Amino acid sequence: MNAPQSLDGWQAASAIEVCASQLRMAQGRVVGLDLNAWMLACESTGLDKATAIDLFPAVEAGLMSAFQNED
């Protein structure tokens, strides 16, 4: 149902799994995803840099939404 539809999608999904715990914190709260960790994780899965940069805002927004829904 929500499975990636392309090789880039699968590589990005793998990168999310690798770096989902690499968070930026401020005053004990999650404020975002660490960009350096994201880029390294994307590199390790073979996702090209341009695609990784394009996907970062959406990945970070989805992660933040998930954290907000936990409260």
Secondary structure, 3 states (H helix, E strand, C coil): CCCCCCHHHHHHHHHHHHHCCCEEEECCEEEEECHHHHHHHHHHHCCCHHHHHHHHHHHHHHHHHHHHHHC
